[in-house]
Amino acid sequence: MVKSMTGFGKVNLQMNNKEISIEMKSLNSKYLDVNMRLPSCLKSKEIAIRKLIGSNLKRGKIDLLFSLNHLEDSHVMQLDKQKIQFYMNELSLLAAASESELLSIAVKFPDVLTTSEDLLNEEEWIAIENAISKAIEQIDLFRTDEGVSIQKDLEKSIENIRTYSIKMSELAPERIEQIKEKLKKKLEELQIEVDANRFEQELIYHLEKIDINEEEVRLLNHLNYFEDALRDGSDSNGKKLNFIAQEIGREINTLGSKSNHAIMQQYVVQMKEELEKIKEQTLNIL
């Protein structure tokens, strides 16, 4: 099953006088690249959030934006006792002073005061974690829906390449006759007597060099393999499809170099056009 790397999810929740909006956007990328803008109350949960995203979305450029608003002015200023004690201990190492003197200095540090915005209880974190999971589910559904459309386009391009390859095969006998006639005509123009047996041997050697049967067989095998990978029931694998597309491209290029036939060359150009569409699509597959 094919999945796109493009997706969008948005979840809003309200709790304890807080209104939180979570927006998540996914774009194509070779690797997992997570960018987040978190409010101060969620800074300590950054690793957990990254782990949650990575275990579900696997790959892509993920932008995660949190917006937090207080519905009423309920900010409560609180002293961070652990930080105050830390500063007092550090200051006592620098100079002899009473506890009251150390305390009066320590409380003046700007980060010893926190507000309710900086605090997050376990119940709130669980609610936010569930909201993130819902946004991830929305992205996954978006990716799946877009993947269906991508798969249809890829199957169409693969079938077009197969059709052009079959048409080239049908022209192969005509091409061989044209080559034979062309060589005979050249010899006649040069008015050179040639040993018939030697001429046949050289002709066979030349035709073997430009024979495209092996390339056509390999091309069809690659096309079948690509379709099998598309319809595989396991997780989407854009990298694998891209590798197969490269192999398809090699065979098409060889067919182009060997064809030496105007109509066959046109089919090669059309195959290359379809292959470019495939390559563009595989870059956006998970």
C-alpha positions in Angstrom: 0.0 0.0 0.0 1.4 3.4 -1.0 1.3 6.3 1.4 2.2 9.9 0.6 4.6 11.9 2.8 2.3 14.9 2.6 -0.3 15.4 5.3 -2.0 17.8 7.7 -3.6 17.5 11.1 -5.1 19.9 13.5 -6.6 19.4 17.0 -8.0 21.9 19.5 -8.5 21.2 23.2 -9.6 23.2 26.2 -8.8 22.4 29.9 -8.1 24.2 33.2 -8.6 27.7 31.7 -6.2 26.8 28.9 -7.0 26.7 25.2 -4.5 24.7 23.1 -4.2 24.4 19.4 -2.0 21.7 17.8 -1.1 21.9 14.1 1.0 19.3 12.4 2.2 19.4 8.7 4.1 16.8 6.8 6.1 17.2 3.6 8.5 14.9 1.7 12.0 14.4 2.9 14.7 11.6 2.7 14.7 11.2 6.4 12.6 12.1 9.5 13.0 15.8 10.2 10.9 17.1 13.1 10.7 20.9 13.8 8.6 22.0 16.8 7.6 25.3 18.4 6.6 24.4 22.0 5.3 26.6 24.8 7.5 26.7 27.9 5.3 24.3 29.8 6.1 21.6 27.2 9.9 22.0 26.9 10.5 19.1 29.2 8.3 16.9 27.0 10.2 17.5 23.8 11.9 14.1 23.7 8.7 12.3 24.4 6.9 14.2 21.6 9.7 13.5 19.1 9.5 9.8 20.0 5.7 9.7 19.6 6.0 11.4 16.1 8.9 9.2 14.9 7.3 5.9 15.9 4.2 6.7 13.9 5.1 8.9 10.9 8.5 7.2 10.1 9.7 9.7 7.5 9.1 13.2 6.2 9.7 16.8 7.2 7.3 17.3 10.1 6.4 20.8 11.4 4.6 20.9 14.7 3.1 24.1 16.1 1.6 24.5 19.5 -0.5 27.6 20.4 -1.5 28.1 24.1 -3.8 30.7 25.4 -5.2 31.3 28.9 -8.9 31.9 28.9 -8.6 34.1 32.0 -5.8 35.8 33.9 -5.1 33.0 36.3 -1.4 33.2 36.3 0.0 32.5 39.7 3.6 33.4 40.5 5.5 30.7 42.3 9.1 30.4 43.6 11.2 27.6 42.3 12.7 26.4 45.6 15.1 24.0 44.0 16.7 26.7 41.9 16.9 29.1 44.8 18.7 26.5 47.0 21.0 25.8 44.1 22.0 29.5 43.7 22.4 29.8 47.5 24.8 26.8 47.6 26.8 28.3 44.6 27.0 31.7 46.2 28.2 30.3 49.6 31.2 28.9 47.8 32.2 32.4 46.6 31.8 34.4 49.8 30.9 33.9 53.5 27.4 35.2 54.2 24.4 34.4 56.3 21.5 32.4 54.9 19.3 35.4 54.8 21.9 37.4 52.8 22.3 34.5 50.4 18.5 34.2 50.1 18.0 37.9 49.3 20.5 37.5 46.5 19.2 34.2 45.1 15.6 35.4 44.8 16.7 38.2 42.5 17.7 35.8 39.7 15.1 36.1 36.9 14.4 32.3 36.5 13.5 31.5 40.1 9.9 32.8 39.5 7.5 30.7 37.5 3.9 31.2 36.5 1.0 28.8 35.9 1.8 28.9 32.2 5.2 27.2 32.9 3.6 24.4 34.9 1.9 21.3 33.5 0.3 18.6 35.6 0.1 14.9 34.6 -3.6 15.1 33.6 -2.9 18.0 31.2 0.1 16.2 29.7 -2.0 13.1 29.0 -4.7 15.2 27.3 -2.0 16.9 25.2 -0.4 13.6 24.3 -3.7 12.2 23.2 -4.3 15.4 21.1 -0.9 14.9 19.4 -1.8 11.3 18.6 -5.1 12.5 17.0 -3.2 14.9 14.8 -0.8 12.1 13.8 -3.9 9.9 12.9 -5.2 12.8 10.7 -1.9 13.0 8.9 -1.8 9.2 8.5 -5.3 9.3 7.0 -4.3 12.2 4.7 -1.2 10.3 3.6 -3.2 7.1 2.9 -5.9 9.0 0.8 -3.3 10.8 -1.3 -1.4 7.5 -1.6 -4.3 6.0 -3.4 -4.2 8.8 -6.0 -0.4 8.5 -6.4 -0.7 4.7 -6.9 -3.2 5.1 -9.7 -0.9 7.6 -11.5 2.1 5.3 -11.1 0.2 2.2 -12.4 -0.9 4.2 -15.4 2.6 5.4 -16.2 4.0 1.8 -15.8 1.3 0.5 -18.1 2.1 3.2 -20.7 5.8 2.2 -20.6 4.9 -1.4 -21.0 2.7 -0.5 -24.0 5.5 1.4 -25.7 7.9 -1.5 -25.1 5.5 -3.9 -26.8 5.2 -1.6 -29.7 9.0 -1.4 -30.0 9.1 -5.2 -30.1 6.5 -5.3 -32.9 8.8 -3.0 -34.9 11.9 -5.1 -34.4 11.6 -7.3 -37.5 10.9 -4.2 -39.7 14.0 -2.5 -38.2 16.2 -5.6 -39.0 15.0 -5.6 -42.6 15.7 -1.9 -43.0 19.2 -2.4 -41.6 19.9 -5.2 -44.1 18.6 -3.2 -47.0 20.6 -0.2 -46.0 23.9 -2.2 -45.8 23.3 -3.9 -49.1 22.5 -0.5 -50.7 25.8 0.9 -49.4 27.7 -2.0 -50.8 26.1 -1.6 -54.2 26.9 2.1 -54.2 30.5 1.3 -53.5 30.5 -1.4 -56.2 32.5 -3.8 -54.1 32.3 -7.5 -54.4 31.7 -9.1 -51.1 31.8 -12.8 -50.1 28.2 -13.7 -49.3 29.1 -15.9 -46.3 31.3 -13.3 -44.8 28.6 -10.7 -45.4 26.1 -12.8 -43.5 28.5 -13.4 -40.6 29.2 -9.7 -40.3 25.5 -8.9 -40.6 24.6 -11.4 -37.8 27.3 -9.9 -35.6 26.0 -6.4 -36.2 22.4 -7.4 -35.6 23.4 -9.1 -32.3 25.0 -5.9 -31.1 21.9 -3.9 -31.7 19.4 -6.6 -30.6 17.1 -5.2 -27.9 15.4 -8.4 -26.8 17.4 -8.8 -23.6 16.7 -5.1 -22.6 13.0 -5.6 -23.3 12.8 -8.7 -21.1 14.6 -7.0 -18.3 12.5 -3.8 -18.7 9.3 -5.9 -18.4 10.6 -7.7 -15.4 11.4 -4.4 -13.7 7.9 -3.1 -14.6 6.3 -6.2 -13.0 8.5 -5.8 -9.9 7.5 -2.2 -9.6 3.8 -3.1 -9.7 4.3 -5.9 -7.2 6.0 -3.4 -4.8 3.2 -1.0 -5.3 0.6 -3.5 -4.4 2.6 -5.0 -1.5 0.4 -5.2 1.6 3.3 -4.1 3.9 4.3 -0.6 4.7 4.9 1.9 1.9 8.5 2.0 0.7 9.2 5.0 -1.5 13.0 4.3 -1.5 12.5 0.8 -2.9 10.2 2.1 -5.7 12.8 4.8 -6.5 15.6 2.2 -6.8 13.4 0.1 -9.2 12.6 3.3 -11.2 16.4 3.8 -11.7 16.7 0.3 -13.1 13.8 0.9 -15.4 15.6 4.1 -16.6 18.8 2.2 -17.4 17.0 -0.3 -19.6 15.1 2.6 -21.4 18.4 4.4 -22.0 20.0 1.2 -23.5 16.9 0.7 -25.7 17.4 4.3 -26.9 21.0 3.8 -27.8 20.4 0.6 -29.7 17.1 1.4 -31.5 18.4 3.3 -34.5 14.8 3.6 -35.8 12.8 6.8 -35.9 9.5 5.5 -34.6 11.2 3.4 -31.9 13.1 6.4 -30.8 9.8 8.2 -30.4 8.6 5.4 -28.1 11.8 5.7 -26.1 11.2 9.5 -25.6 7.6 8.7 -24.5 8.9 6.1 -22.0 11.3 8.6 -20.6 8.5 11.1 -20.1 6.5 8.5 -18.2 9.5 7.6 -16.1 10.0 11.2 -15.1 6.5 11.3 -13.8 7.2 8.1 -11.8 10.4 9.6 -10.3 8.6 12.7 -9.2 5.9 10.7 -7.6 8.2 8.3 -5.8 10.0 11.2 -4.1 6.7 11.9 -2.2 6.1 8.3 -1.2 6.7 7.3 2.4 
